[in-house]
Each structure stands twice: as C-alpha cells, then as structure tokens.
Amino acid sequence: IMSFHQCGGNVGDVVNIPIPQWVRDVGATDPDIFYTNRSGTRNIEYLTLGVDDQPLFHGRTAIQMYADYMTSFRENMKKFLDAGTIVDIEVGLGPAGEMRYPSYPQSQGWVFPGIGEFICYDKYLEADFKAAVAKAGHPEWELPDDAGEYNDTPEKTQFFKENGTYLTEKGKFFLSWYSNKLIKHGDKILDEANKVFLGCRVQLAIKISGIHWWYRVPNHAA
C-alpha cells in the first residue's frame, strides 16, 4: 500500500502516524497546502489536491513527490517485484488511502450520519475555482456558503434541500468542478504509477469509498 496519507483520525485507526515532518514544516509557513473547510479548519491527514502541481516542497510538486516515492520503491524492492513476490500495489489517492476529500473527519467532530462538508477552501483550490468560473463567464460565482456543517442533514441546508442550490446552474457547475478535480487528481497519480511500474508483474489498485448514508430519489443529495 502506497500510503501518502496520515494514519489516525479515521474509523478503526488505533495508531497515529502523521505525514512526514518535513512536509508538515512546509505547512507551518503555508497552511493552505492542507485541505480546508469553509470555516478555515485545516485537515493535515493529506495534502490538498490544489498543490498537485505546485512546486512548494523543496522545488517539487505533490505529484512529483508521490512519483519519487514509487520510483524509490521500485528500485529498492526490485528483487521482490522481479520474483513476483509482490503481486498487488494499492496506490493511495487521498485520506485513508481513498480517492475522496476528507469530508467527514471524526477528529473534527463529525458523527454518523452527518452529511459532512465541502473541503475546497484552501487558497489553491479557491484560485482554481475562481479561474474556472471566470472562464465559464460567471466571475461572480463563489464557493458554496450554504451547504451546512459536518453533522447537518440535507434538509437543514440551502444547498442540498429539496429544490436547493445543487439544482441551479451555479450549483451544478460547482459539483462538476469539485468531482472532476478529484478524478483528475487520481488520473495524475495513476499515470505516474503506470510509468513507474511499467514492465512489473503487478496489479495496480485504488480505493474508492462508498458514501451512501444520505440518498434522495430521483435527485441524489448524497
């Protein structure tokens, strides 16, 4: 398992292993390298995908760091890879290794079945969104401020309630941008993994979490 995330703060975690200190040192002067919710609370279990292509880590981007890690693994574990001892490599893509945002952290007070929060308020993702809405001809659009807090229900929020913001042009644009940023994040890291492990007799795998505890038909407010 290629763990690019902190162990600790999620369901079933009994130990705490943070991401490397030298990465956290960068965060001490630039806390926006971490995922951030609307109230400004940082989540330090994984770097925001907003820094995927930002050379903030001693000249390297986050994607380059992940690629360097995988390259080092291939070099140091060559005999096990060549022998077929290692048959499967799971590539971490987010919190708990899953391709998702840290939308429902127990360490920050989330309790099932709260809806969680959007986690895209660091300056890097905010700048990306502002560029996207300007390109779409709507520079006045802002990130959502009506989607509630971790332990709300959908109906308590303006964004997710019946006939809420998520059905508007602005809401649909945001949700498309938000989900596609995550897909592109996964694509970038898996592209690097495919290059690094090309020729190895291993299967590459990823984890995608199943978020299913709030569901409305026919409009899915999950």
Phi, psi and chi 1 to 4 in degrees:
 res  aa     phi    psi   chi1   chi2   chi3   chi4
   1 ILE       -  121.0  -61.4  175.8      -      -
   2 MET   -82.7   97.2  -59.7  -71.7  163.9      -
   3 SER   -92.8  103.9  -62.1      -      -      -
   4 PHE  -102.1   15.4  -56.3  133.1      -      -
   5 HIS  -123.8  162.8   59.6  -79.9      -      -
   6 GLN   -73.4  141.3  167.0 -173.5  -69.0      -
   7 CYS   -96.5  124.6  178.4      -      -      -
   8 GLY   129.8  135.7      -      -      -      -
   9 GLY    97.9    0.8      -      -      -      -
  10 ASN  -120.5  171.7  -77.0  -67.4      -      -
  11 VAL   -57.0  127.2  177.0      -      -      -
  12 GLY    85.2   -4.1      -      -      -      -
  13 ASP   -74.9  122.9  -72.1  -19.0      -      -
  14 VAL  -112.2   -4.2  -66.9      -      -      -
  15 VAL  -128.9  165.4  -63.2      -      -      -
  16 ASN  -125.6  115.0 -175.8   69.2      -      -
  17 ILE  -126.5  102.3  -55.6  170.6      -      -
  18 PRO   -73.8  167.2   27.0  -33.3      -      -
  19 ILE   -67.4  161.1   58.3  176.4      -      -
  20 PRO   -54.3  146.7  -26.8   36.0      -      -
  21 GLN   -59.5  -39.2 -178.7   64.5   53.5      -
  22 TRP   -67.3  -25.3   61.9  -91.0      -      -
  23 VAL   -74.8  -42.4  176.9      -      -      -
  24 ARG   -64.7  -29.2  -73.9  179.7  -75.1  143.7
  25 ASP   -63.2  -38.3  -72.5  -15.5      -      -
  26 VAL   -61.9  -40.1  175.4      -      -      -
  27 GLY   -67.0  -22.4      -      -      -      -
  28 ALA   -65.7  -31.6      -      -      -      -
  29 THR  -100.6  -18.9   54.6      -      -      -
  30 ASP  -138.3   77.9 -175.2    2.4      -      -
  31 PRO   -64.5  -13.0   20.8  -31.1      -      -
  32 ASP   -72.8   -0.4  -76.2  -81.7      -      -
  33 ILE   -72.5  -11.2   68.0  170.3      -      -
  34 PHE  -104.7  151.0  -63.6  115.2      -      -
  35 TYR   -55.3  141.7  -81.3  122.2      -      -
  36 THR  -137.2  134.8  -52.3      -      -      -
  37 ASN   -90.4 -179.7   67.6   12.1      -      -
  38 ARG   -64.6  -29.5 -170.1  170.7   65.6   87.3
  39 SER   -82.1   -1.9   65.8      -      -      -
  40 GLY    94.2    5.4      -      -      -      -
  41 THR   -75.2  128.9  -57.6      -      -      -
  42 ARG   -88.5  151.1  -46.2  -71.6 -176.0 -179.6
  43 ASN  -120.8  114.7 -172.8  -54.2      -      -
  44 ILE   -98.3   19.9   61.2  170.1      -      -
  45 GLU   -85.5  -12.1   57.3 -177.7  -48.8      -
  46 TYR  -163.1  146.9 -170.9   78.6      -      -
  47 LEU   -70.2  141.0  -65.8  173.2      -      -
  48 THR   -60.4  141.4  168.7      -      -      -
  49 LEU   -66.6   -8.0   59.8   80.8      -      -
  50 GLY   -65.2  -19.0      -      -      -      -
  51 VAL  -104.4   13.3  -60.8      -      -      -
  52 ASP   -51.0  -39.3  -82.9   -3.5      -      -
  53 ASP  -117.0   21.5  -58.0  -49.0      -      -
  54 GLN  -102.7  121.1  -59.4  -75.7  -17.5      -
  55 PRO   -79.2   63.9   30.5  -34.9      -      -
  56 LEU   -96.7   -7.3  -57.2  171.2      -      -
  57 PHE  -111.3   77.8  -53.6   94.5      -      -
  58 HIS    54.0   42.9  -55.7  -77.2      -      -
  59 GLY    91.6   -7.5      -      -      -      -
  60 ARG  -104.6  151.4  -69.6 -174.3  -64.8  169.7
  61 THR   -86.2  168.9   67.5      -      -      -
  62 ALA   -61.4  -43.4      -      -      -      -
  63 ILE   -61.2  -39.5  -63.4  -65.6      -      -
  64 GLN   -65.7  -35.9  -72.4  171.5  -28.2      -
  65 MET   -64.1  -44.5  -70.6 -164.3  -63.9      -
  66 TYR   -63.3  -40.1  -55.7  145.2      -      -
  67 ALA   -66.3  -40.6      -      -      -      -
  68 ASP   -63.2  -39.5  -73.4  -12.6      -      -
  69 TYR   -61.2  -46.9  178.0   98.4      -      -
  70 MET   -66.7  -37.1  -69.0 -173.6  -76.9      -
  71 THR   -63.9  -44.6  -60.7      -      -      -
  72 SER   -61.6  -40.5  177.8      -      -      -
  73 PHE   -61.4  -45.4 -176.9   88.4      -      -
  74 ARG   -61.4  -41.4  174.8  168.6 -178.5  172.7
  75 GLU   -67.9  -42.9  -68.0  168.9   -7.7      -
  76 ASN   -80.1  -22.7  -75.4  -79.8      -      -
  77 MET  -109.3   22.1  -62.7  -65.0  168.4      -
  78 LYS   -54.8  -43.5 -174.6  177.5 -174.6  -57.1
  79 LYS   -66.7  -32.6   67.1  177.7 -179.1 -179.6
  80 PHE   -75.9  -34.8  -62.5  109.0      -      -
  81 LEU   -69.4  -43.6  -71.1  162.9      -      -
  82 ASP   -64.9  -34.2  -69.2  -12.4      -      -
  83 ALA   -81.1   -8.7      -      -      -      -
  84 GLY    78.5   13.9      -      -      -      -
  85 THR   -67.3  -42.3  -55.0      -      -      -
  86 ILE   -90.6  119.1  -61.9  171.9      -      -
  87 VAL  -111.9  -15.5  -63.4      -      -      -
  88 ASP  -145.7  132.8 -174.8  -80.6      -      -
  89 ILE  -125.0  118.8  -67.0  175.1      -      -
  90 GLU   -94.9  122.5 -178.6 -174.2  -62.1      -
  91 VAL   -95.3  120.1 -177.7      -      -      -
  92 GLY   -70.1  134.7      -      -      -      -
  93 LEU  -127.2    6.8  -61.5  176.5      -      -
  94 GLY   172.9 -164.7      -      -      -      -
  95 PRO   -56.2  137.2  -22.2   33.1      -      -
  96 ALA    58.7   19.0      -      -      -      -
  97 GLY    80.6    0.9      -      -      -      -
  98 GLU   -95.5  148.4  -60.8  173.2  -27.7      -
  99 MET   -78.9   85.8 -165.8  171.8   84.0      -
 100 ARG  -160.6  169.4   63.1  171.3  174.0   85.4
 101 TYR   -87.7  155.4  -66.4   97.0      -      -
 102 PRO   -80.0   67.1   30.6  -35.0      -      -
 103 SER   -84.2  -14.5  -59.2      -      -      -
 104 TYR  -140.1   62.9   47.3   99.9      -      -
 105 PRO   -79.1  121.6   28.0  -31.2      -      -
 106 GLN   -61.2  -32.5  -74.1 -172.3  -42.0      -
 107 SER   -66.0  -15.9   60.5      -      -      -
 108 GLN  -113.7   18.6  -67.1  179.7   10.9      -
 109 GLY   100.0   -1.0      -      -      -      -
 110 TRP   -66.1  138.3  171.9   82.9      -      -
 111 VAL  -133.0  133.5  178.9      -      -      -
 112 PHE   -56.9  135.7  178.3   85.8      -      -
 113 PRO  -106.5   43.7   37.7  -33.3      -      -
 114 GLY   -56.2  149.8      -      -      -      -
 115 ILE   -75.2  -14.9   57.8  170.1      -      -
 116 GLY    81.3 -171.7      -      -      -      -
 117 GLU  -137.3  157.9  -66.1 -172.3   28.6      -
 118 PHE   -70.7  140.5  -67.5  128.5      -      -
 119 ILE  -126.3   73.2  -49.6  -69.0      -      -
 120 CYS  -143.7   33.3   52.8      -      -      -
 121 TYR  -106.1   15.2  -62.6   85.2      -      -
 122 ASP   -73.2  159.9   62.0   85.6      -      -
 123 LYS   -65.6  -25.7   67.5 -177.7 -178.7 -176.3
 124 TYR   -74.9  -45.8  -61.4  104.0      -      -
 125 LEU   -70.5  -34.2  -82.1  176.3      -      -
 126 GLU   -63.6  -42.1 -163.3  158.3   -4.2      -
 127 ALA   -64.8  -38.5      -      -      -      -
 128 ASP   -63.1  -43.2 -171.1  -75.7      -      -
 129 PHE   -65.1  -42.8 -179.2   73.0      -      -
 130 LYS   -62.0  -37.9  -68.8  -56.1  -70.1 -178.9
 131 ALA   -67.0  -37.9      -      -      -      -
 132 ALA   -67.7  -43.3      -      -      -      -
 133 VAL   -71.2  -32.5  -66.1      -      -      -
 134 ALA   -64.8  -41.5      -      -      -      -
 135 LYS   -65.2  -31.7 -173.2  176.1 -179.9 -178.8
 136 ALA   -82.3   -1.7      -      -      -      -
 137 GLY    86.3   17.0      -      -      -      -
 138 HIS  -131.1   63.4  -73.4  -77.5      -      -
 139 PRO   -63.3  -13.2   23.4  -33.7      -      -
 140 GLU   -80.2  -14.6   74.9  -81.1    8.3      -
 141 TRP   -70.8  138.0  -75.4   -8.4      -      -
 142 GLU  -117.6  167.0  -58.0  -78.3   -9.6      -
 143 LEU   -62.5  151.8  -69.5  169.3      -      -
 144 PRO   -57.9  139.1  -24.9   34.6      -      -
 145 ASP  -124.7   14.6   60.8   -0.7      -      -
 146 ASP  -128.7   22.5   59.9   -6.3      -      -
 147 ALA   -98.1    7.9      -      -      -      -
 148 GLY    81.7 -166.4      -      -      -      -
 149 GLU  -122.9  176.6  -61.8  178.9  -13.2      -
 150 TYR   -48.4  -43.2  -71.4  128.4      -      -
 151 ASN  -105.0   18.4  -66.3  -47.4      -      -
 152 ASP   -75.9  167.7  -77.0  -24.0      -      -
 153 THR  -102.8  160.2   60.7      -      -      -
 154 PRO   -54.5  -41.7  -27.1   35.0      -      -
 155 GLU   -68.1  -16.7  -69.8  -57.3  -33.4      -
 156 LYS   -80.3   -8.4  -78.9 -173.6  176.9  178.9
 157 THR  -110.8  148.4   74.6      -      -      -
 158 GLN   -69.5  -32.3 -177.8   65.0   36.8      -
 159 PHE   -70.1  -46.9 -167.1   93.7      -      -
 160 PHE  -101.5   -6.2  -74.3  117.9      -      -
 161 LYS   -66.0  167.8   73.3  176.7 -173.2  178.2
 162 GLU   -56.1  130.2 -166.0  167.0   -2.7      -
 163 ASN    59.6   33.2  -62.5  -44.1      -      -
 164 GLY   -82.1 -171.0      -      -      -      -
 165 THR   -57.3  -31.1  -53.0      -      -      -
 166 TYR   -64.2  -15.1   78.5  102.3      -      -
 167 LEU   -92.7   -9.1  -69.5  172.9      -      -
 168 THR   -81.6  167.2   65.4      -      -      -
 169 GLU   -58.8  -43.4 -176.4 -174.3    4.0      -
 170 LYS   -63.0  -44.6  173.7 -176.0  172.3 -177.4
 171 GLY   -65.2  -42.4      -      -      -      -
 172 LYS   -65.1  -38.7  -71.3  176.6 -180.0  177.5
 173 PHE   -62.4  -45.6 -176.5   91.0      -      -
 174 PHE   -61.1  -47.8  166.8   74.9      -      -
 175 LEU   -63.3  -36.4  -71.3  171.8      -      -
 176 SER   -65.7  -46.0  177.0      -      -      -
 177 TRP   -60.4  -47.0  170.8   82.9      -      -
 178 TYR   -62.7  -45.8 -168.3   65.5      -      -
 179 SER   -73.1  -36.9   55.6      -      -      -
 180 ASN   -70.1  -30.1  -83.3  -61.4      -      -
 181 LYS   -60.1  -39.5  -69.9  -57.2  -65.1 -177.0
 182 LEU   -68.6  -41.7 -165.4   60.7      -      -
 183 ILE   -63.0  -43.6  -68.2  168.2      -      -
 184 LYS   -64.8  -36.6  -69.8  172.8 -175.5  173.2
 185 HIS   -58.8  -48.0  170.6   71.9      -      -
 186 GLY   -62.0  -42.3      -      -      -      -
 187 ASP   -59.8  -43.2  -79.5  -16.0      -      -
 188 LYS   -62.6  -46.7  -71.8  174.9 -175.8  176.2
 189 ILE   -69.6  -39.4  -61.8  177.3      -      -
 190 LEU   -69.7  -31.6  -70.1  173.0      -      -
 191 ASP   -59.5  -43.7  -79.1  -12.8      -      -
 192 GLU   -65.9  -41.4  -63.6  -60.6  -32.6      -
 193 ALA   -62.5  -41.3      -      -      -      -
 194 ASN   -63.7  -36.5  -83.9  -46.5      -      -
 195 LYS   -70.5  -44.3  -76.4 -173.3  -83.8 -173.1
 196 VAL   -64.7  -43.7  169.6      -      -      -
 197 PHE   -98.9   14.5  -64.1  109.8      -      -
 198 LEU   -57.6  128.5 -175.3   65.9      -      -
 199 GLY    92.8  -11.9      -      -      -      -
 200 CYS   -83.5  147.5  -64.8      -      -      -
 201 ARG   -88.4   58.2  -67.4 -177.7  -66.3  162.8
 202 VAL  -127.2  152.5  -67.1      -      -      -
 203 GLN   -93.9  134.8  -65.8  -72.2  -38.0      -
 204 LEU   -94.6  136.8  -67.0  180.0      -      -
 205 ALA  -133.3  157.5      -      -      -      -
 206 ILE  -135.8  164.6   64.3  169.0      -      -
 207 LYS  -111.3  129.3  -78.0 -157.1  -61.7 -176.8
 208 ILE  -120.6  124.0  -62.1  179.2      -      -
 209 SER   -76.3  149.2   54.0      -      -      -
 210 GLY   -98.4  105.5      -      -      -      -
 211 ILE   -99.3  113.6  -49.5  -60.9      -      -
 212 HIS  -141.7    4.8   52.9   77.9      -      -
 213 TRP   -87.9   -6.1   55.2   84.6      -      -
 214 TRP  -127.8  121.2  -75.7  108.5      -      -
 215 TYR  -149.7  124.7 -165.0   83.8      -      -
 216 ARG  -120.8  136.3 -177.4 -170.4  -64.6  132.1
 217 VAL  -111.6  136.2  177.1      -      -      -
 218 PRO   -86.7   -8.1   32.3  -35.9      -      -
 219 ASN   -97.9  119.6  -59.3  -46.9      -      -
 220 HIS   -87.9  105.7  -49.8  -35.2      -      -
 221 ALA  -100.3   58.3      -      -      -      -
 222 ALA   -94.2      -      -      -      -      -
